[in-house]
Amino acid sequence: MDKNNEKLIITGGKPLYGEIAVDTSKNAVLPILAASILNSGKTVLHNIMPITDAYNMLNILSTLGCTYKWENNDLHINCVNAHSWEIPQDLAKEIRSSIFMLGSILSRFRAAKVSYPGGCDIGIRPIDLHLKGLKDLNVKIKEEHGFIICDGTNMKGGNVHLDYPSVGATENLIMAAALTEGITEIRNAAKEPEITDLQNFINCMGGKISGAGTSTITIQGVETLKDCEYTPIPDRIIGGTYLIACAICGGKIRITNFLSEHLYSLIAKLRESGCEFNITPTYIDIECKQRPLTAQIIETLPYPGFPTDLQAPMTALQTISDGTCMIIENMFETRFKHCPELIKMGANITVRDRMAIIRGVSHLQGAEVNAMDLRGGAALILAGLAAKGTTVINNINHIDRGYFNVEEKFNSLGGDIQRIS
């Protein structure tokens, strides 16, 4: 079966009911996979879904000399024989998170060669912050022929101040410093839960990192790390997608394996929309009895602000909400590619640079649309579930990068989604 030609066929208009569990976080797993090479031994990660991005990272680890195997949803990684410090260009272009390997490879081998990374085309994501931070750790860097070549022979702990709290740069520098002699401090660090998870994983292997979740992270370099077993956090973006799905379709669902404290920014907006919640430490109930009200203003910001990865699904919700909403995208400059597709379904959206004005309509109509990126694809699924008639979504390889068996998950709640090739 040619995965590139697969489509999702959605028959919409059905409310959602039932219970669903959130998978492990893609945005936590990818840097953890990169960090596994810091340990010259074995790692076991529990509850890992075989999404495309995970396989892409594992393919990179394989080219470096690591091996892996799946046992149910447990992922066993062996980096004993890792020997290479160069990431092939064809693999790097498949996934943005390949840049995470720069810090971990440097930390282990004191040298690294990577090409500029790929992934979803959602705007310019400069890696200047990564490279500037590595230079603060005394790494010599040169760029030639599309490659970044790093010499870490004389790496040592240092003080890093990030001009912007970049998630990727923060995670990269944590890994670079983990096996580097001395103490490293990262100031103006990103505070996302996935960064705390990376800290906890490296500390599980014997690292000495503190401060993740705050603006200052301290890393005491160690000589070696040890084998460990670890379960990454639940995926707050998947959990948020389910919450928004209930809001746009109506109904009542319980979401388990869910950490509500990671998504209070979304929950607050959905309360504005008229949704009702019952929140516990391990699950959340959401009930939506009527047409949602508009959220009026949504502005994406670094954590704990509203997450950019939920902007597209929230845009879908606003298309059928009662009122007018303004969405301001502060994180990426081309992250409204889902809007023309939603307009095909009858949405009333006006986009100007990094701002979208959405005037809610009574309903959407099924249409044939194209997933332009991962989160935009999720938005189209939600729109299709709520729309009258049938929606066909092409280019669903984007969606498979972050959502495993997405059709089965929504069908378990009463949705009607078929995957065809």
Secondary structure, DSSP 8 states (H G I E B T S, - for coil): --GGG-EEEEE----EEEEEE--B-HHHHHHHHHHGGGSSSEEEE-S----HHHHHHHHHHHHTT-EEEEETTEEEEE-TT----B--HHHHTT-GGGGHHHHHHHHHHSEEEEE------SS----HHHHHHHHHTT-EEEEETTEEEEE-TT----EEE-SS--HHHHHHHHHHHHTSSSEEEEES----HHHHHHHHHHHHTT-EEE-TTSSEEEEE--S----EEE---B-HHHHHHHHHHHHHH-EEEEEES--GGG-HHHHHHHHHTT-EEEE-SSEEEEEE-S--B---EEEB-STTSB-GGGHHHHHHHHHTSBSEEEEE--S-TT--TTHHHHHHTT-EEEEETTEEEEE--S--B--EEE--SHHHHHHHHHHHHHSBSEEEEE-THHHHTT-TTHHHHHHTTT--EEEE-
